[in-house]
Amino acid sequence: MLYGINIVVVFIMSPIIIRVLGNRDYGLWELVMSVIGYMGLLDLGIGPAMVRFVAVADGKQDRVDLQRTISTAFAFFLGAGALALSFFFVLSYSPQLIAGGQTKDIANVGTVFLLLGVNACLSFPLQVFITTLMGVQRHYFINFTRAFLAIIRALIVFFLFRHYPGYGLILLALLEPFFTFAQFLLFAGAVYYDKAIPNLAISAVSFSKLKELFTFGVKSTIMLVASRLQNQSVPLIIANVIGLGSVVYFVMPNRLVDYAKGLTQAVGFPLAPYFGASIGRGDTEGLVSSWLKSSLALQVFSLAAPLAILFYGEVFLSIWIGQEYATAGRWVIIFLLFGLVADALAINAMRILMAQGLHGRCALIWLILSIFSIPLGIVGASNWGLAGVTLGTTLVMVLGSAASLVLACSSMQVSLKRYFNETVMRLMFPLIVLVFTLFVQTNFMPVKTYIDILFQILVGGSIYMIAVWRFTLENDVRDKLLVHLKLKRCSYGKQG
């Protein structure tokens, strides 16, 4: 629900924000968001580790350890928040350090950086309350709260932009700490009033507990660093090599690809603990089978998404934002799709490695590749513009995904030939059918509206799913699905 609401909000608000800010100021906004992404490195893996440590302490009913975990993490994140605020304070006086000389023509740019520094300062200790609530299985409260705030924030932005269009950048910057503070109050209050969760205490802060959290989270830290270098560097490179006004031409096509990838990741989120349970039971054969079958299931969607974007991405951007953005983002979309396909081919690799605790080597490979992506992106941007910098990002995605898949197959003692035979090769005919269907539709029924895009994707998707049902799924899987659907229908009938 939260994922869907965020997509709808971005879909509606992105054209409005771009029109009000203009390409240059929107480029600055995305640039600052990238800097905030880099600030997430100060987490040092403590945030992801918190969920596990809180869950274990809560399961043991060990209130002493739970209080020590929460209090230690809160003290650490207070320090991280203060460091982030100091960094943004410096940037508020010298924004040209990251955005170049163009910032001298942007009004209130120093105040924007300072406000976002306050937001970063609040965001770090906020993580303690969020991860604590996640650890005690209060996901529903977190998601409902964030969904509600996302809608309220969008309405406020829309109202303020209509009445004060000349202050778009400063208004966005002001709303960031406001809504972060709102989350802080709500989530801190939920933790405080939950009697199962002990209160924070200075006396419970423990260096040994911080060491435990860091030791567990160090692998996640490496992967986080790699992710930040790969994703957050591109706007910085574009802004400084090509210009702030060109950032938007990368950001909007990249957003389409990110949402396609994010949907599959959301669907596959429960698989890591599922694999962990199989490992705990010592069911090696069952683990291999479930890994291969779930990879195939995810690829049904993750391999179809690049084809849909290939045929409709550019025309969607032209309707959504404007033809200027669609034309400038044409090669950006094409190159990003290569990375999306590579990610789809290795869709379950990192999950199985993390479930086995073997993702450290893979994380190091991603880190090295991500470091090299920066000079590649700079050279590419200098010589070929947006297409060049995108190519550097895509190369990292392709090589990193290939390495993840090789390591995953090795850890599962499954050959690459078997992996491909039991996953992507079984989808080849349905994918060819999908390509043919989309090609025929786009050539004989030109797309002019969102309804046209939706209709053609529904038609193509339906034909594709019929082909998957008929040519990809095994007979026993089809029979199990039919039985499951019949049971659901009978259950709903009895309720009625």
C-alpha positions in Angstrom: 0.0 0.0 0.0 2.8 2.4 1.0 4.7 1.6 -2.2 1.6 2.2 -4.4 0.7 5.5 -2.7 4.3 6.8 -3.1 4.1 6.0 -6.8 0.8 7.8 -7.2 2.1 10.8 -5.3 5.3 11.0 -7.4 3.3 10.6 -10.6 1.0 13.5 -9.8 3.5 15.8 -8.1 6.7 15.4 -10.3 5.3 17.5 -13.3 4.0 20.2 -10.9 7.4 20.4 -9.0 9.4 20.6 -12.2 7.2 23.3 -13.7 7.3 25.4 -10.5 11.1 25.0 -9.9 12.3 24.9 -13.4 15.1 22.6 -14.7 17.9 24.4 -12.9 16.4 24.5 -9.4 14.9 21.0 -9.8 18.4 19.9 -10.7 19.7 21.5 -7.5 17.0 19.7 -5.4 18.0 16.3 -6.8 21.6 17.1 -6.2 21.0 17.9 -2.6 18.9 14.7 -2.3 22.0 12.8 -3.6 24.1 14.5 -0.9 21.6 13.4 1.7 21.8 9.9 0.3 25.6 10.0 0.9 24.9 11.1 4.5 23.2 7.8 5.0 26.7 6.2 5.0 27.1 7.6 8.5 24.6 4.8 9.5 27.5 2.4 9.3 25.1 -0.5 9.1 23.7 0.1 12.6 20.2 0.7 11.2 19.7 -2.6 9.5 21.4 -4.4 12.4 18.9 -2.8 14.8 15.9 -4.6 13.4 17.6 -8.0 14.0 18.9 -7.2 17.5 15.6 -5.7 18.7 13.7 -8.7 17.3 16.0 -11.2 19.0 15.8 -9.3 22.4 12.1 -9.0 22.1 11.7 -12.7 21.3 13.8 -13.6 24.4 11.8 -11.0 26.5 15.2 -9.6 27.5 14.3 -6.1 28.5 17.9 -5.3 29.7 19.4 -6.2 26.3 16.6 -4.4 24.5 17.1 -1.2 26.5 20.9 -1.4 25.9 20.4 -1.9 22.1 18.0 1.0 21.8 19.9 3.4 24.0 23.2 2.7 22.4 21.9 3.1 18.9 20.2 6.4 19.9 23.4 7.8 21.3 25.3 6.8 18.1 22.7 8.3 15.8 22.6 11.6 17.8 26.3 11.9 17.0 25.8 11.0 13.4 23.0 13.6 13.1 25.2 16.3 14.6 27.9 15.4 12.1 25.5 15.6 9.2 24.2 19.0 10.5 27.7 20.3 10.6 28.4 19.2 7.1 25.3 20.9 5.7 26.1 24.0 7.8 29.4 24.3 5.9 27.5 23.8 2.6 25.1 26.5 3.4 28.0 29.0 3.2 29.8 27.3 0.3 27.1 25.5 -1.9 29.5 25.7 -4.9 31.6 22.9 -3.3 29.1 20.4 -4.7 26.9 22.3 -7.1 29.4 24.6 -8.9 29.2 28.3 -9.6 25.5 28.2 -10.8 24.3 28.3 -7.2 25.2 32.0 -6.9 22.1 32.8 -9.1 19.7 30.7 -6.9 17.8 32.6 -4.2 17.9 31.2 -0.6 20.3 28.4 -1.6 22.1 28.7 1.8 18.9 28.4 3.7 17.9 25.4 1.7 21.1 23.6 2.7 20.7 24.6 6.3 17.1 23.3 6.5 18.0 20.0 4.9 20.9 19.8 7.5 18.3 20.0 10.2 16.3 17.3 8.5 19.3 15.0 8.3 20.0 15.7 12.0 16.5 14.6 12.9 16.5 11.6 10.5 19.3 9.7 12.2 17.8 9.4 15.7 14.4 8.8 14.0 15.8 5.5 12.7 16.0 4.2 16.2 12.3 4.4 16.7 11.5 3.1 13.2 13.8 0.0 13.5 12.5 -0.6 17.1 8.9 -0.7 15.9 9.9 -2.9 13.0 11.7 -5.3 15.4 8.6 -5.7 17.5 6.4 -6.3 14.4 4.7 -2.9 14.3 5.2 -2.6 10.5 1.5 -1.7 10.0 1.8 1.4 12.1 4.9 2.6 10.3 3.4 2.0 6.9 0.0 3.6 7.6 1.7 6.6 9.2 4.0 7.2 6.3 1.3 6.7 3.7 -0.9 9.2 5.5 1.9 11.8 5.8 2.8 11.3 2.1 -0.7 12.2 1.1 -0.9 15.2 3.5 2.5 16.5 2.3 1.5 16.3 -1.3 -1.6 18.3 -0.7 0.3 20.9 1.2 2.9 21.2 -1.5 0.2 21.5 -4.1 -1.5 24.3 -2.1 1.7 26.2 -1.4 2.9 26.0 -5.0 -0.3 27.4 -6.2 -0.2 30.4 -3.9 3.6 30.9 -3.6 5.1 29.6 -6.9 8.1 31.9 -6.6 9.3 30.2 -3.4 9.2 26.5 -4.5 12.7 25.5 -3.5 12.6 27.0 0.0 9.1 25.6 0.6 10.2 22.1 -0.3 13.3 22.5 2.0 11.1 23.7 4.8 8.6 20.8 4.6 11.4 18.2 4.8 12.3 18.8 8.5 8.7 19.5 9.3 7.4 16.1 8.2 10.5 14.3 9.6 9.8 15.9 13.0 6.2 14.8 12.7 7.4 11.2 12.1 9.8 11.6 15.0 7.0 12.6 17.4 4.6 9.8 16.2 7.1 7.0 16.2 8.9 8.1 19.4 5.5 8.3 21.1 4.6 4.8 19.9 7.8 3.4 21.3 7.3 5.4 24.6 3.8 4.2 25.2 4.5 0.5 24.3 4.9 -1.1 27.7 6.9 -4.0 26.1 9.6 -1.6 25.1 11.9 -0.1 27.9 12.6 3.6 27.9 15.9 5.1 26.7 18.5 5.5 29.4 22.0 7.0 29.4 23.2 4.3 31.8 22.3 1.6 29.3 24.6 3.0 26.6 27.2 0.3 25.9 30.3 0.4 23.8 30.3 -3.4 23.6 26.7 -3.3 22.3 27.8 -0.7 19.6 30.6 -3.1 18.6 28.1 -5.9 18.2 25.8 -3.8 16.1 28.6 -2.6 13.9 30.1 -6.1 13.5 26.8 -7.5 12.3 26.0 -4.5 10.1 29.4 -4.1 8.4 28.5 -6.2 5.4 25.3 -4.1 4.9 27.5 -1.0 5.2 29.7 -2.1 2.4 26.7 -2.8 0.2 25.2 0.6 1.3 28.4 2.4 0.3 28.3 0.7 -3.1 24.7 1.6 -3.7 25.2 5.2 -2.7 28.3 5.5 -5.0 26.5 4.0 -7.9 23.1 5.8 -7.6 23.9 9.1 -5.8 27.0 10.0 -7.8 25.2 10.5 -11.1 23.3 13.7 -10.3 26.6 15.1 -8.8 28.5 14.2 -12.0 25.8 15.7 -14.3 25.5 18.9 -12.3 29.3 19.6 -12.3 30.2 18.3 -15.8 27.1 19.1 -17.9 25.0 21.5 -15.7 22.3 21.6 -13.1 19.6 22.0 -15.7 20.4 18.6 -17.2 20.0 16.5 -14.0 16.2 16.3 -14.6 16.8 14.6 -18.0 18.4 11.7 -16.2 16.3 11.7 -13.0 12.9 11.2 -14.7 13.8 8.2 -17.0 15.7 6.7 -14.1 12.6 7.0 -11.9 10.7 4.8 -14.3 13.4 2.1 -14.1 13.6 2.4 -10.3 9.9 1.9 -9.9 10.0 -1.2 -12.1 12.8 -2.6 -10.1 11.3 -1.5 -6.8 8.0 -3.4 -7.5 9.8 -6.7 -8.0 11.9 -6.0 -4.8 8.7 -5.4 -2.8 7.1 -8.6 -4.1 10.3 -10.6 -3.2 10.9 -9.0 0.2 9.7 -12.0 2.2 12.0 -14.4 0.4 15.2 -13.7 2.5 13.6 -14.9 5.8 12.0 -17.8 3.9 15.3 -18.9 2.6 16.7 -18.5 6.1 14.1 -20.8 7.5 15.0 -23.5 5.0 18.7 -23.1 5.9 17.7 -23.4 9.6 15.9 -26.7 8.9 18.9 -28.1 7.0 16.7 -28.7 3.9 19.3 -28.3 1.2 17.3 -29.8 -1.6 14.3 -27.8 -0.7 16.4 -24.6 -0.5 17.8 -25.1 -4.1 14.3 -25.9 -5.4 12.6 -22.9 -3.8 15.4 -20.6 -4.9 15.1 -21.6 -8.5 11.3 -21.5 -8.5 11.0 -18.2 -6.8 13.6 -16.7 -9.1 11.5 -17.9 -12.1 8.4 -16.4 -10.5 10.0 -13.0 -10.0 11.4 -13.0 -13.5 7.9 -13.4 -14.9 7.5 -9.7 -13.9 11.1 -8.4 -13.8 11.9 -9.5 -17.4 8.6 -8.2 -18.8 9.0 -4.7 -17.2 12.0 -3.7 -19.4 10.0 -4.5 -22.5 7.1 -2.4 -21.4 9.4 0.5 -20.7 11.2 0.0 -24.0 7.9 0.4 -25.9 6.2 2.9 -23.8 8.8 4.7 -21.6 9.5 7.6 -24.0 5.9 8.2 -24.9 4.9 8.0 -21.2 7.5 10.7 -20.4 6.3 12.9 -23.2 2.7 12.8 -21.8 3.8 12.9 -18.1 6.5 15.7 -18.2 6.8 16.9 -21.8 8.3 15.9 -25.1 11.5 17.8 -24.3 12.2 15.4 -21.4 11.3 12.3 -23.4 13.6 13.2 -26.3 16.5 14.1 -24.0 16.0 10.9 -22.0 15.8 8.5 -25.0 19.3 7.1 -24.7 19.2 7.3 -20.9 16.2 4.9 -20.9 17.8 2.5 -23.4 21.1 2.2 -21.4 19.3 1.9 -18.1 17.2 -1.0 -19.5 20.3 -3.0 -20.0 21.0 -2.7 -16.3 17.4 -3.5 -15.5 17.6 -6.7 -17.5 20.9 -7.7 -15.8 19.3 -7.1 -12.4 16.3 -9.3 -13.5 18.6 -12.2 -14.5 20.1 -12.2 -11.1 16.9 -11.2 -9.3 17.3 -13.6 -6.3 21.1 -13.8 -6.1 21.7 -11.3 -3.3 18.8 -12.6 -1.2 20.1 -16.2 -1.1 23.7 -14.9 -0.3 22.3 -12.8 2.6 20.2 -15.6 3.9 23.4 -17.7 4.0 25.5 -14.9 5.5 27.8 -15.1 2.4 27.1 -11.6 0.9 30.4 -10.0 2.2 32.5 -10.9 -0.9 29.7 -9.9 -3.2 29.4 -6.5 -1.4 33.1 -5.9 -1.8 32.8 -6.5 -5.6 29.9 -4.1 -5.8 31.9 -1.5 -3.9 34.9 -1.8 -6.2 32.7 -1.6 -9.3 30.8 1.4 -7.9 34.1 3.3 -7.2 35.2 2.8 -10.8 31.7 4.0 -12.0 32.6 7.6 -10.8 35.6 8.2 -13.2 33.7 6.3 -15.9 30.7 8.5 -15.4 32.9 11.7 -15.5 34.6 10.6 -18.7 31.3 9.6 -20.2 29.6 12.8 -19.3 32.5 14.9 -20.7 32.5 13.1 -24.1 28.9 11.9 -24.6 26.8 13.8 -22.2 23.9 12.1 -20.4 24.2 8.9 -22.4 27.8 8.6 -21.4 27.3 9.0 -17.7 24.3 6.6 -17.8 26.6 4.0 -19.6 29.0 4.1 -16.6 26.1 3.3 -14.2 24.8 0.6 -16.4 28.2 -1.1 -16.7 28.4 -1.4 -12.9 24.9 -2.9 -12.8 25.6 -5.5 -15.5 29.0 -6.6 -14.0 27.7 -6.5 -10.4 24.7 -8.5 -11.2 26.8 -11.1 -13.1 29.1 -11.4 -10.1 26.2 -11.8 -7.7 24.7 -14.5 -9.9 28.0 -16.4 -10.2 28.6 -16.3 -6.4 25.0 -17.3 -5.7 25.1 -20.3 -8.0 28.5 -21.3 -6.5 27.1 -21.1 -2.9 24.1 -23.2 -4.0 26.2 -25.6 -6.0 24.1 -25.0 -9.0 25.7 -24.6 -12.5 24.9 -21.4 -14.5 23.5 -23.7 -17.2 21.0 -25.3 -14.8 20.1 -21.9 -13.4 19.3 -20.4 -16.8 17.5 -23.6 -18.0 15.2 -23.5 -15.0 14.6 -19.8 -15.0 14.9 -17.4 -17.9 15.0 -20.0 -20.7 11.5 -21.2 -19.7 10.2 -17.6 -20.2 11.8 -17.1 -23.7 8.6 -18.0 -25.7 6.2 -15.9 -23.6 8.7 -13.0 -23.8 8.8 -13.3 -27.6 5.0 -13.3 -27.6 5.0 -10.1 -25.5 7.5 -8.4 -27.8 5.4 -9.3 -30.8 2.2 -8.1 -29.2 3.6 -4.8 -28.0 5.3 -4.2 -31.4 2.0 -4.8 -33.3 0.0 -2.5 -30.9 2.4 0.4 -30.9 2.8 0.3 -34.7 -0.9 -0.1 -35.6 -2.5 1.8 -32.6 -0.4 4.9 -31.9 -0.4 5.9 -28.2 -1.6 9.4 -27.3 -3.0 9.2 -23.8 -2.5 7.3 -20.5 -5.6 5.3 -21.3 -3.9 4.1 -24.5 -0.8 3.0 -22.6 -2.8 1.3 -19.9 -5.0 -0.5 -22.4 -2.1 -1.8 -24.5 -0.1 -2.9 -21.5 -3.2 -4.8 -20.1 -3.8 -6.5 -23.5 -0.1 -7.4 -23.9 0.2 -8.4 -20.3 -2.8 -10.7 -20.5 -1.5 -12.4 -23.6 1.9 -12.7 -22.0 0.4 -14.3 -18.8 -1.6 -16.8 -20.9 1.6 -17.8 -22.6 3.4 -18.1 -19.2 0.5 -20.3 -17.9 0.6 -22.5 -21.0 4.3 -22.8 -21.8 6.2 -22.0 -18.6 4.4 -23.4 -15.6 4.6 -27.1 -15.0 1.4 -29.1 -14.7 1.7 -29.7 -11.0 2.2 -25.9 -10.4 -0.9 -25.1 -12.5 -2.9 -27.7 -10.6 -1.8 -26.3 -7.2 -2.7 -22.8 -8.3 -6.2 -23.9 -9.5 -6.9 -25.7 -6.2 -5.7 -22.7 -4.3 -8.0 -20.4 -6.3 -10.9 -22.7 -5.9 -10.4 -22.8 -2.1 -10.2 -19.0 -2.0 -13.4 -18.7 -4.0 -15.2 -21.2 -1.7 -14.0 -19.3 1.3 -15.3 -16.0 0.0 -18.6 -17.6 -0.9 -19.0 -18.9 2.6 -18.2 -15.5 4.0 -20.8 -14.0 1.7 
